[in-house]
């Protein structure tokens, strides 16, 4: 398959294969999976992302939001609490505030 015919997800997956520790690329693949309605694929990438990069704040935020949208409230709350802790460690007040807002909506 030529580079022109590859999907964004395929290009990101190839890049990740060459750079397996690239958190931004793994996050991008998770988002592409969501865009393609591949929840299982997105979850797998979010989990790997957060295992390898426990302070990658956007991963918590998007994964929790996705779970909340799929009526998985308890799991979303757990991730939000972990994400709030990560945002606090990173000094990311904006993300912390957004996650606290979502957490209060779910409670």
Biopython code that builds the backbone (N, CA, C, O; Angstrom):
import numpy as np
from Bio.PDB.StructureBuilder import StructureBuilder

atoms = [
    (1, "UNK", "N", (0.847, -1.170, 0.000)),
    (1, "UNK", "CA", (0.000, 0.000, 0.000)),
    (1, "UNK", "C", (0.893, 1.234, 0.000)),
    (1, "UNK", "O", (1.834, 1.319, 0.789)),
    (2, "UNK", "N", (0.605, 2.186, -0.877)),
    (2, "UNK", "CA", (1.426, 3.388, -0.936)),
    (2, "UNK", "C", (1.128, 4.296, 0.248)),
    (2, "UNK", "O", (0.063, 4.208, 0.860)),
    (3, "UNK", "N", (2.059, 5.149, 0.557)),
    (3, "UNK", "CA", (1.910, 6.059, 1.698)),
    (3, "UNK", "C", (0.679, 6.937, 1.531)),
    (3, "UNK", "O", (0.040, 7.308, 2.516)),
    (4, "UNK", "N", (0.342, 7.276, 0.276)),
    (4, "UNK", "CA", (-0.816, 8.133, 0.020)),
    (4, "UNK", "C", (-2.126, 7.455, 0.398)),
    (4, "UNK", "O", (-3.079, 8.128, 0.790)),
    (5, "UNK", "N", (-2.185, 6.148, 0.287)),
    (5, "UNK", "CA", (-3.429, 5.421, 0.520)),
    (5, "UNK", "C", (-3.598, 4.953, 1.962)),
    (5, "UNK", "O", (-4.638, 4.392, 2.307)),
    (6, "UNK", "N", (-2.625, 5.168, 2.784)),
    (6, "UNK", "CA", (-2.712, 4.734, 4.174)),
    (6, "UNK", "C", (-3.568, 5.701, 4.979)),
    (6, "UNK", "O", (-3.562, 6.910, 4.749)),
    (7, "UNK", "N", (-4.299, 5.136, 5.922)),
    (7, "UNK", "CA", (-5.106, 5.977, 6.800)),
    (7, "UNK", "C", (-4.191, 6.662, 7.815)),
    (7, "UNK", "O", (-3.038, 6.274, 7.999)),
    (8, "UNK", "N", (-4.724, 7.669, 8.454)),
    (8, "UNK", "CA", (-3.966, 8.362, 9.498)),
    (8, "UNK", "C", (-3.585, 7.364, 10.591)),
    (8, "UNK", "O", (-2.470, 7.395, 11.111)),
    (9, "UNK", "N", (-4.518, 6.483, 10.930)),
    (9, "UNK", "CA", (-4.242, 5.480, 11.963)),
    (9, "UNK", "C", (-3.092, 4.567, 11.549)),
    (9, "UNK", "O", (-2.212, 4.274, 12.359)),
    (10, "UNK", "N", (-3.092, 4.119, 10.306)),
    (10, "UNK", "CA", (-2.016, 3.244, 9.831)),
    (10, "UNK", "C", (-0.664, 3.959, 9.883)),
    (10, "UNK", "O", (0.346, 3.365, 10.262)),
    (11, "UNK", "N", (-0.654, 5.234, 9.500)),
    (11, "UNK", "CA", (0.598, 5.995, 9.540)),
    (11, "UNK", "C", (1.084, 6.141, 10.976)),
    (11, "UNK", "O", (2.275, 6.000, 11.253)),
    (12, "UNK", "N", (0.155, 6.427, 11.890)),
    (12, "UNK", "CA", (0.537, 6.557, 13.298)),
    (12, "UNK", "C", (1.032, 5.229, 13.860)),
    (12, "UNK", "O", (1.996, 5.197, 14.625)),
    (13, "UNK", "N", (0.375, 4.133, 13.481)),
    (13, "UNK", "CA", (0.798, 2.819, 13.965)),
    (13, "UNK", "C", (2.196, 2.472, 13.466)),
    (13, "UNK", "O", (2.987, 1.877, 14.199)),
    (14, "UNK", "N", (2.507, 2.839, 12.221)),
    (14, "UNK", "CA", (3.847, 2.595, 11.697)),
    (14, "UNK", "C", (4.880, 3.429, 12.455)),
    (14, "UNK", "O", (5.960, 2.940, 12.785)),
    (15, "UNK", "N", (4.542, 4.693, 12.730)),
    (15, "UNK", "CA", (5.450, 5.547, 13.484)),
    (15, "UNK", "C", (5.670, 4.988, 14.884)),
    (15, "UNK", "O", (6.794, 4.975, 15.386)),
    (16, "UNK", "N", (4.586, 4.525, 15.513)),
    (16, "UNK", "CA", (4.690, 3.958, 16.858)),
    (16, "UNK", "C", (5.551, 2.693, 16.860)),
    (16, "UNK", "O", (6.288, 2.448, 17.814)),
    (17, "UNK", "N", (5.463, 1.903, 15.815)),
    (17, "UNK", "CA", (6.289, 0.694, 15.731)),
    (17, "UNK", "C", (7.774, 1.058, 15.733)),
    (17, "UNK", "O", (8.597, 0.320, 16.274)),
    (18, "UNK", "N", (8.112, 2.195, 15.129)),
    (18, "UNK", "CA", (9.509, 2.656, 15.103)),
    (18, "UNK", "C", (9.883, 3.408, 16.377)),
    (18, "UNK", "O", (11.060, 3.493, 16.727)),
    (19, "UNK", "N", (8.878, 3.958, 17.073)),
    (19, "UNK", "CA", (9.098, 4.774, 18.280)),
    (19, "UNK", "C", (8.117, 4.330, 19.366)),
    (19, "UNK", "O", (7.202, 5.077, 19.711)),
    (20, "UNK", "N", (8.299, 3.118, 19.908)),
    (20, "UNK", "CA", (7.284, 2.525, 20.797)),
    (20, "UNK", "C", (7.031, 3.292, 22.093)),
    (20, "UNK", "O", (6.019, 3.055, 22.753)),
    (21, "UNK", "N", (7.910, 4.191, 22.467)),
    (21, "UNK", "CA", (7.722, 4.943, 23.703)),
    (21, "UNK", "C", (7.173, 6.344, 23.477)),
    (21, "UNK", "O", (7.157, 7.159, 24.399)),
    (22, "UNK", "N", (6.725, 6.630, 22.261)),
    (22, "UNK", "CA", (6.215, 7.963, 21.945)),
    (22, "UNK", "C", (4.775, 8.101, 22.436)),
    (22, "UNK", "O", (3.843, 7.593, 21.812)),
    (23, "UNK", "N", (4.610, 8.794, 23.560)),
    (23, "UNK", "CA", (3.284, 8.929, 24.188)),
    (23, "UNK", "C", (2.310, 9.685, 23.296)),
    (23, "UNK", "O", (1.141, 9.308, 23.207)),
    (24, "UNK", "N", (2.767, 10.744, 22.633)),
    (24, "UNK", "CA", (1.875, 11.541, 21.800)),
    (24, "UNK", "C", (1.308, 10.712, 20.650)),
    (24, "UNK", "O", (0.137, 10.852, 20.300)),
    (25, "UNK", "N", (2.139, 9.851, 20.064)),
    (25, "UNK", "CA", (1.673, 9.008, 18.964)),
    (25, "UNK", "C", (0.655, 7.992, 19.459)),
    (25, "UNK", "O", (-0.362, 7.772, 18.802)),
    (26, "UNK", "N", (0.912, 7.369, 20.607)),
    (26, "UNK", "CA", (-0.041, 6.401, 21.155)),
    (26, "UNK", "C", (-1.377, 7.088, 21.454)),
    (26, "UNK", "O", (-2.441, 6.528, 21.188)),
    (27, "UNK", "N", (-1.317, 8.294, 22.004)),
    (27, "UNK", "CA", (-2.517, 9.076, 22.273)),
    (27, "UNK", "C", (-3.262, 9.361, 20.967)),
    (27, "UNK", "O", (-4.486, 9.246, 20.906)),
    (28, "UNK", "N", (-2.524, 9.727, 19.938)),
    (28, "UNK", "CA", (-3.128, 9.982, 18.625)),
    (28, "UNK", "C", (-3.822, 8.757, 18.064)),
    (28, "UNK", "O", (-4.898, 8.866, 17.476)),
    (29, "UNK", "N", (-3.220, 7.600, 18.239)),
    (29, "UNK", "CA", (-3.857, 6.363, 17.763)),
    (29, "UNK", "C", (-5.138, 6.105, 18.541)),
    (29, "UNK", "O", (-6.147, 5.715, 17.952)),
    (30, "UNK", "N", (-5.119, 6.314, 19.850)),
    (30, "UNK", "CA", (-6.335, 6.134, 20.653)),
    (30, "UNK", "C", (-7.449, 7.034, 20.130)),
    (30, "UNK", "O", (-8.597, 6.604, 20.014)),
    (31, "UNK", "N", (-7.111, 8.281, 19.815)),
    (31, "UNK", "CA", (-8.118, 9.209, 19.287)),
    (31, "UNK", "C", (-8.615, 8.773, 17.914)),
    (31, "UNK", "O", (-9.802, 8.895, 17.611)),
    (32, "UNK", "N", (-7.713, 8.270, 17.092)),
    (32, "UNK", "CA", (-8.125, 7.762, 15.782)),
    (32, "UNK", "C", (-9.071, 6.566, 15.940)),
    (32, "UNK", "O", (-10.051, 6.438, 15.206)),
    (33, "UNK", "N", (-8.768, 5.704, 16.892)),
    (33, "UNK", "CA", (-9.659, 4.564, 17.153)),
    (33, "UNK", "C", (-11.043, 5.068, 17.529)),
    (33, "UNK", "O", (-12.046, 4.540, 17.049)),
    (34, "UNK", "N", (-11.110, 6.078, 18.378)),
    (34, "UNK", "CA", (-12.407, 6.647, 18.758)),
    (34, "UNK", "C", (-13.120, 7.214, 17.540)),
    (34, "UNK", "O", (-14.324, 7.024, 17.373)),
    (35, "UNK", "N", (-12.378, 7.905, 16.698)),
    (35, "UNK", "CA", (-12.962, 8.498, 15.489)),
    (35, "UNK", "C", (-13.550, 7.413, 14.580)),
    (35, "UNK", "O", (-14.542, 7.639, 13.888)),
    (36, "UNK", "N", (-12.925, 6.240, 14.594)),
    (36, "UNK", "CA", (-13.378, 5.111, 13.776)),
    (36, "UNK", "C", (-14.382, 4.223, 14.514)),
    (36, "UNK", "O", (-14.746, 3.155, 14.022)),
    (37, "UNK", "N", (-14.829, 4.664, 15.695)),
    (37, "UNK", "CA", (-15.764, 3.893, 16.533)),
    (37, "UNK", "C", (-15.203, 2.538, 16.951)),
    (37, "UNK", "O", (-15.944, 1.564, 17.086)),
    (38, "UNK", "N", (-13.904, 2.486, 17.152)),
    (38, "UNK", "CA", (-13.229, 1.280, 17.634)),
    (38, "UNK", "C", (-12.907, 1.483, 19.123)),
    (38, "UNK", "O", (-11.780, 1.814, 19.490)),
    (39, "UNK", "N", (-13.916, 1.279, 19.960)),
    (39, "UNK", "CA", (-13.752, 1.515, 21.386)),
    (39, "UNK", "C", (-12.716, 0.574, 21.985)),
    (39, "UNK", "O", (-11.903, 0.999, 22.806)),
    (40, "UNK", "N", (-12.729, -0.688, 21.594)),
    (40, "UNK", "CA", (-11.765, -1.655, 22.138)),
    (40, "UNK", "C", (-10.338, -1.245, 21.791)),
    (40, "UNK", "O", (-9.447, -1.317, 22.637)),
    (41, "UNK", "N", (-10.122, -0.825, 20.573)),
    (41, "UNK", "CA", (-8.789, -0.369, 20.167)),
    (41, "UNK", "C", (-8.362, 0.867, 20.937)),
    (41, "UNK", "O", (-7.217, 0.969, 21.377)),
    (42, "UNK", "N", (-9.289, 1.808, 21.099)),
    (42, "UNK", "CA", (-8.983, 3.027, 21.855)),
    (42, "UNK", "C", (-8.622, 2.686, 23.292)),
    (42, "UNK", "O", (-7.644, 3.202, 23.834)),
    (43, "UNK", "N", (-9.414, 1.817, 23.904)),
    (43, "UNK", "CA", (-9.140, 1.428, 25.292)),
    (43, "UNK", "C", (-7.766, 0.792, 25.431)),
    (43, "UNK", "O", (-7.028, 1.101, 26.366)),
    (44, "UNK", "N", (-7.424, -0.087, 24.515)),
    (44, "UNK", "CA", (-6.121, -0.753, 24.573)),
    (44, "UNK", "C", (-4.996, 0.281, 24.522)),
    (44, "UNK", "O", (-4.029, 0.193, 25.278)),
    (45, "UNK", "N", (-5.130, 1.254, 23.632)),
    (45, "UNK", "CA", (-4.071, 2.266, 23.505)),
    (45, "UNK", "C", (-4.056, 3.208, 24.704)),
    (45, "UNK", "O", (-2.982, 3.583, 25.172)),
    (46, "UNK", "N", (-5.226, 3.597, 25.210)),
    (46, "UNK", "CA", (-5.246, 4.441, 26.404)),
    (46, "UNK", "C", (-4.587, 3.718, 27.581)),
    (46, "UNK", "O", (-3.811, 4.322, 28.322)),
    (47, "UNK", "N", (-4.889, 2.439, 27.756)),
    (47, "UNK", "CA", (-4.319, 1.680, 28.873)),
    (47, "UNK", "C", (-2.798, 1.591, 28.748)),
    (47, "UNK", "O", (-2.081, 1.822, 29.721)),
    (48, "UNK", "N", (-2.311, 1.259, 27.567)),
    (48, "UNK", "CA", (-0.861, 1.178, 27.359)),
    (48, "UNK", "C", (-0.205, 2.544, 27.566)),
    (48, "UNK", "O", (0.875, 2.641, 28.149)),
    (49, "UNK", "N", (-0.863, 3.585, 27.088)),
    (49, "UNK", "CA", (-0.349, 4.938, 27.244)),
    (49, "UNK", "C", (-0.168, 5.285, 28.715)),
    (49, "UNK", "O", (0.891, 5.761, 29.123)),
    (50, "UNK", "N", (-1.208, 5.045, 29.506)),
    (50, "UNK", "CA", (-1.166, 5.446, 30.911)),
    (50, "UNK", "C", (-0.279, 4.541, 31.759)),
    (50, "UNK", "O", (0.261, 4.978, 32.775)),
    (51, "UNK", "N", (-0.126, 3.283, 31.349)),
    (51, "UNK", "CA", (0.808, 2.401, 32.058)),
    (51, "UNK", "C", (2.241, 2.890, 31.865)),
    (51, "UNK", "O", (3.025, 2.930, 32.813)),
    (52, "UNK", "N", (2.571, 3.255, 30.645)),
    (52, "UNK", "CA", (3.936, 3.667, 30.329)),
    (52, "UNK", "C", (4.205, 5.128, 30.693)),
    (52, "UNK", "O", (5.351, 5.515, 30.923)),
    (53, "UNK", "N", (3.136, 5.938, 30.744)),
    (53, "UNK", "CA", (3.284, 7.382, 30.976)),
    (53, "UNK", "C", (2.233, 7.847, 31.985)),
    (53, "UNK", "O", (1.254, 8.490, 31.604)),
    (54, "UNK", "N", (2.426, 7.530, 33.258)),
    (54, "UNK", "CA", (1.394, 7.802, 34.257)),
    (54, "UNK", "C", (1.095, 9.280, 34.489)),
    (54, "UNK", "O", (0.127, 9.603, 35.178)),
    (55, "UNK", "N", (1.891, 10.176, 33.938)),
    (55, "UNK", "CA", (1.613, 11.602, 34.072)),
    (55, "UNK", "C", (1.132, 12.231, 32.762)),
    (55, "UNK", "O", (1.157, 13.454, 32.621)),
    (56, "UNK", "N", (0.697, 11.416, 31.813)),
    (56, "UNK", "CA", (0.197, 11.953, 30.537)),
    (56, "UNK", "C", (-1.263, 12.364, 30.725)),
    (56, "UNK", "O", (-2.182, 11.590, 30.455)),
    (57, "UNK", "N", (-1.453, 13.576, 31.185)),
    (57, "UNK", "CA", (-2.757, 14.079, 31.620)),
    (57, "UNK", "C", (-3.852, 13.973, 30.554)),
    (57, "UNK", "O", (-4.957, 13.545, 30.889)),
    (58, "UNK", "N", (-3.610, 14.339, 29.292)),
    (58, "UNK", "CA", (-4.696, 14.249, 28.312)),
    (58, "UNK", "C", (-5.242, 12.823, 28.152)),
    (58, "UNK", "O", (-6.412, 12.638, 27.817)),
    (59, "UNK", "N", (-4.399, 11.830, 28.391)),
    (59, "UNK", "CA", (-4.857, 10.439, 28.296)),
    (59, "UNK", "C", (-5.941, 10.129, 29.310)),
    (59, "UNK", "O", (-6.936, 9.482, 28.983)),
    (60, "UNK", "N", (-5.754, 10.583, 30.529)),
    (60, "UNK", "CA", (-6.780, 10.369, 31.557)),
    (60, "UNK", "C", (-8.070, 11.074, 31.179)),
    (60, "UNK", "O", (-9.163, 10.517, 31.284)),
    (61, "UNK", "N", (-7.917, 12.302, 30.742)),
    (61, "UNK", "CA", (-9.075, 13.129, 30.448)),
    (61, "UNK", "C", (-9.924, 12.522, 29.326)),
    (61, "UNK", "O", (-11.138, 12.382, 29.469)),
    (62, "UNK", "N", (-9.290, 12.170, 28.228)),
    (62, "UNK", "CA", (-10.047, 11.633, 27.087)),
    (62, "UNK", "C", (-10.568, 10.231, 27.364)),
    (62, "UNK", "O", (-11.685, 9.901, 26.965)),
    (63, "UNK", "N", (-9.790, 9.410, 28.031)),
    (63, "UNK", "CA", (-10.231, 8.052, 28.335)),
    (63, "UNK", "C", (-11.430, 8.108, 29.285)),
    (63, "UNK", "O", (-12.411, 7.392, 29.086)),
    (64, "UNK", "N", (-11.357, 8.943, 30.300)),
    (64, "UNK", "CA", (-12.472, 9.076, 31.246)),
    (64, "UNK", "C", (-13.714, 9.606, 30.544)),
    (64, "UNK", "O", (-14.821, 9.124, 30.785)),
    (65, "UNK", "N", (-13.534, 10.585, 29.689)),
    (65, "UNK", "CA", (-14.666, 11.149, 28.945)),
    (65, "UNK", "C", (-15.313, 10.080, 28.075)),
    (65, "UNK", "O", (-16.538, 9.993, 27.992)),
    (66, "UNK", "N", (-14.487, 9.273, 27.434)),
    (66, "UNK", "CA", (-14.995, 8.195, 26.588)),
    (66, "UNK", "C", (-15.789, 7.187, 27.413)),
    (66, "UNK", "O", (-16.875, 6.770, 27.011)),
    (67, "UNK", "N", (-15.248, 6.799, 28.561)),
    (67, "UNK", "CA", (-15.958, 5.851, 29.416)),
    (67, "UNK", "C", (-17.286, 6.434, 29.893)),
    (67, "UNK", "O", (-18.299, 5.735, 29.923)),
    (68, "UNK", "N", (-17.282, 7.705, 30.263)),
    (68, "UNK", "CA", (-18.511, 8.351, 30.716)),
    (68, "UNK", "C", (-19.569, 8.347, 29.607)),
    (68, "UNK", "O", (-20.753, 8.136, 29.868)),
    (69, "UNK", "N", (-19.133, 8.578, 28.385)),
    (69, "UNK", "CA", (-20.057, 8.575, 27.244)),
    (69, "UNK", "C", (-20.640, 7.187, 26.983)),
    (69, "UNK", "O", (-21.684, 7.061, 26.343)),
    (70, "UNK", "N", (-19.974, 6.156, 27.474)),
    (70, "UNK", "CA", (-20.435, 4.776, 27.274)),
    (70, "UNK", "C", (-21.008, 4.185, 28.560)),
    (70, "UNK", "O", (-21.009, 2.969, 28.753)),
    (71, "UNK", "N", (-21.496, 5.067, 29.438)),
    (71, "UNK", "CA", (-22.168, 4.655, 30.683)),
    (71, "UNK", "C", (-21.297, 3.774, 31.566)),
    (71, "UNK", "O", (-21.797, 2.850, 32.209)),
    (72, "UNK", "N", (-20.018, 4.048, 31.601)),
    (72, "UNK", "CA", (-19.085, 3.334, 32.471)),
    (72, "UNK", "C", (-18.582, 4.318, 33.520)),
    (72, "UNK", "O", (-17.390, 4.608, 33.617)),
    (73, "UNK", "N", (-19.532, 4.817, 34.295)),
    (73, "UNK", "CA", (-19.297, 5.913, 35.219)),
    (73, "UNK", "C", (-18.265, 5.594, 36.283)),
    (73, "UNK", "O", (-17.383, 6.411, 36.551)),
    (74, "UNK", "N", (-18.356, 4.427, 36.893)),
    (74, "UNK", "CA", (-17.414, 4.094, 37.971)),
    (74, "UNK", "C", (-15.979, 4.098, 37.458)),
    (74, "UNK", "O", (-15.085, 4.623, 38.121)),
    (75, "UNK", "N", (-15.754, 3.521, 36.288)),
    (75, "UNK", "CA", (-14.408, 3.500, 35.710)),
    (75, "UNK", "C", (-13.948, 4.915, 35.358)),
    (75, "UNK", "O", (-12.785, 5.267, 35.552)),
    (76, "UNK", "N", (-14.876, 5.717, 34.841)),
    (76, "UNK", "CA", (-14.551, 7.093, 34.482)),
    (76, "UNK", "C", (-14.136, 7.880, 35.717)),
    (76, "UNK", "O", (-13.175, 8.649, 35.675)),
    (77, "UNK", "N", (-14.860, 7.689, 36.819)),
    (77, "UNK", "CA", (-14.531, 8.399, 38.056)),
    (77, "UNK", "C", (-13.137, 8.020, 38.554)),
    (77, "UNK", "O", (-12.371, 8.885, 38.980)),
    (78, "UNK", "N", (-12.813, 6.742, 38.500)),
    (78, "UNK", "CA", (-11.486, 6.295, 38.925)),
    (78, "UNK", "C", (-10.402, 6.966, 38.089)),
    (78, "UNK", "O", (-9.413, 7.468, 38.625)),
    (79, "UNK", "N", (-10.596, 6.971, 36.776)),
    (79, "UNK", "CA", (-9.610, 7.607, 35.891)),
    (79, "UNK", "C", (-9.517, 9.102, 36.138)),
    (79, "UNK", "O", (-8.427, 9.672, 36.119)),
    (80, "UNK", "N", (-10.654, 9.736, 36.370)),
    (80, "UNK", "CA", (-10.626, 11.172, 36.635)),
    (80, "UNK", "C", (-9.845, 11.484, 37.900)),
    (80, "UNK", "O", (-9.073, 12.443, 37.931)),
    (81, "UNK", "N", (-10.035, 10.693, 38.936)),
    (81, "UNK", "CA", (-9.270, 10.914, 40.165)),
    (81, "UNK", "C", (-7.775, 10.737, 39.924)),
    (81, "UNK", "O", (-6.963, 11.505, 40.439)),
    (82, "UNK", "N", (-7.413, 9.717, 39.136)),
    (82, "UNK", "CA", (-6.003, 9.513, 38.805)),
    (82, "UNK", "C", (-5.484, 10.673, 37.951)),
    (82, "UNK", "O", (-4.360, 11.139, 38.138)),
    (83, "UNK", "N", (-6.315, 11.130, 37.017)),
    (83, "UNK", "CA", (-5.933, 12.243, 36.145)),
    (83, "UNK", "C", (-5.786, 13.544, 36.900)),
    (83, "UNK", "O", (-4.892, 14.339, 36.611)),
    (84, "UNK", "N", (-6.665, 13.768, 37.872)),
    (84, "UNK", "CA", (-6.566, 14.976, 38.697)),
    (84, "UNK", "C", (-5.251, 14.960, 39.479)),
    (84, "UNK", "O", (-4.581, 15.987, 39.598)),
    (85, "UNK", "N", (-4.890, 13.802, 40.004)),
    (85, "UNK", "CA", (-3.613, 13.675, 40.719)),
    (85, "UNK", "C", (-2.436, 13.940, 39.774)),
    (85, "UNK", "O", (-1.480, 14.621, 40.145)),
    (86, "UNK", "N", (-2.509, 13.405, 38.564)),
    (86, "UNK", "CA", (-1.434, 13.626, 37.586)),
    (86, "UNK", "C", (-1.361, 15.096, 37.193)),
    (86, "UNK", "O", (-0.270, 15.654, 37.084)),
    (87, "UNK", "N", (-2.507, 15.722, 36.981)),
    (87, "UNK", "CA", (-2.536, 17.142, 36.609)),
    (87, "UNK", "C", (-1.957, 17.996, 37.741)),
    (87, "UNK", "O", (-1.255, 18.976, 37.495)),
    (88, "UNK", "N", (-2.257, 17.614, 38.971)),
    (88, "UNK", "CA", (-1.719, 18.336, 40.125)),
    (88, "UNK", "C", (-0.199, 18.221, 40.148)),
    (88, "UNK", "O", (0.501, 19.210, 40.366)),
    (89, "UNK", "N", (0.313, 16.995, 39.919)),
    (89, "UNK", "CA", (1.772, 16.795, 39.888)),
    (89, "UNK", "C", (2.421, 17.621, 38.778)),
    (89, "UNK", "O", (3.533, 18.124, 38.940)),
    (90, "UNK", "N", (1.718, 17.760, 37.646)),
    (90, "UNK", "CA", (2.257, 18.480, 36.495)),
    (90, "UNK", "C", (2.027, 19.988, 36.583)),
    (90, "UNK", "O", (2.574, 20.749, 35.785)),
    (91, "UNK", "N", (1.221, 20.418, 37.551)),
    (91, "UNK", "CA", (0.892, 21.834, 37.654)),
    (91, "UNK", "C", (-0.056, 22.298, 36.564)),
    (91, "UNK", "O", (-0.079, 23.478, 36.213)),
    (92, "UNK", "N", (-0.840, 21.368, 36.028)),
    (92, "UNK", "CA", (-1.766, 21.674, 34.933)),
    (92, "UNK", "C", (-3.144, 21.989, 35.509)),
    (92, "UNK", "O", (-4.009, 21.117, 35.592)),
    (93, "UNK", "N", (-3.334, 23.235, 35.902)),
    (93, "UNK", "CA", (-4.585, 23.642, 36.547)),
    (93, "UNK", "C", (-5.774, 23.568, 35.604)),
    (93, "UNK", "O", (-6.881, 23.239, 36.032)),
    (94, "UNK", "N", (-5.563, 23.869, 34.325)),
    (94, "UNK", "CA", (-6.664, 23.846, 33.357)),
    (94, "UNK", "C", (-7.249, 22.439, 33.224)),
    (94, "UNK", "O", (-8.460, 22.246, 33.330)),
    (95, "UNK", "N", (-6.377, 21.468, 32.993)),
    (95, "UNK", "CA", (-6.847, 20.081, 32.855)),
    (95, "UNK", "C", (-7.459, 19.598, 34.165)),
    (95, "UNK", "O", (-8.481, 18.911, 34.167)),
    (96, "UNK", "N", (-6.833, 19.960, 35.268)),
    (96, "UNK", "CA", (-7.367, 19.560, 36.574)),
    (96, "UNK", "C", (-8.785, 20.086, 36.750)),
    (96, "UNK", "O", (-9.678, 19.351, 37.172)),
    (97, "UNK", "N", (-8.987, 21.341, 36.433)),
    (97, "UNK", "CA", (-10.298, 21.967, 36.567)),
    (97, "UNK", "C", (-11.332, 21.281, 35.668)),
    (97, "UNK", "O", (-12.461, 21.038, 36.095)),
    (98, "UNK", "N", (-10.950, 20.971, 34.429)),
    (98, "UNK", "CA", (-11.869, 20.296, 33.514)),
    (98, "UNK", "C", (-12.242, 18.911, 34.029)),
    (98, "UNK", "O", (-13.406, 18.514, 33.967)),
    (99, "UNK", "N", (-11.264, 18.183, 34.535)),
    (99, "UNK", "CA", (-11.550, 16.844, 35.053)),
    (99, "UNK", "C", (-12.387, 16.911, 36.323)),
    (99, "UNK", "O", (-13.266, 16.074, 36.527)),
    (100, "UNK", "N", (-12.128, 17.890, 37.176)),
    (100, "UNK", "CA", (-12.952, 18.057, 38.378)),
    (100, "UNK", "C", (-14.392, 18.371, 37.994)),
    (100, "UNK", "O", (-15.327, 17.896, 38.639)),
    (101, "UNK", "N", (-14.574, 19.172, 36.946)),
    (101, "UNK", "CA", (-15.908, 19.495, 36.458)),
    (101, "UNK", "C", (-16.645, 18.265, 35.969)),
    (101, "UNK", "O", (-17.818, 18.069, 36.288)),
    (102, "UNK", "N", (-15.956, 17.429, 35.190)),
    (102, "UNK", "CA", (-16.578, 16.200, 34.702)),
    (102, "UNK", "C", (-16.879, 15.259, 35.860)),
    (102, "UNK", "O", (-17.931, 14.620, 35.885)),
    (103, "UNK", "N", (-15.967, 15.173, 36.811)),
    (103, "UNK", "CA", (-16.177, 14.315, 37.972)),
    (103, "UNK", "C", (-17.427, 14.750, 38.746)),
    (103, "UNK", "O", (-18.209, 13.907, 39.185)),
    (104, "UNK", "N", (-17.611, 16.042, 38.911)),
    (104, "UNK", "CA", (-18.788, 16.516, 39.646)),
    (104, "UNK", "C", (-20.074, 16.235, 38.869)),
    (104, "UNK", "O", (-21.122, 16.011, 39.474)),
    (105, "UNK", "N", (-20.005, 16.243, 37.543)),
    (105, "UNK", "CA", (-21.182, 15.904, 36.725)),
    (105, "UNK", "C", (-21.545, 14.428, 36.869)),
    (105, "UNK", "O", (-22.718, 14.062, 36.795)),
    (106, "UNK", "N", (-20.551, 13.599, 37.072)),
    (106, "UNK", "CA", (-20.782, 12.146, 37.169)),
    (106, "UNK", "C", (-21.214, 11.722, 38.557)),
    (106, "UNK", "O", (-21.764, 10.632, 38.721)),
    (107, "UNK", "N", (-20.983, 12.546, 39.553)),
    (107, "UNK", "CA", (-21.301, 12.175, 40.944)),
    (107, "UNK", "C", (-22.770, 12.325, 41.243)),
    (107, "UNK", "O", (-23.202, 12.056, 42.364)),
]
sb = StructureBuilder()
sb.init_structure("model")
sb.init_model(0)
sb.init_chain("A")
sb.init_seg("    ")
for serial, (resi, resn, name, xyz) in enumerate(atoms, 1):
    if name == "N":
        sb.init_residue(resn, " ", resi, " ")
    sb.init_atom(name, np.array(xyz, "f"), 0.0, 1.0, " ", f" {name:<3s}", serial, name[0])
structure = sb.get_structure()
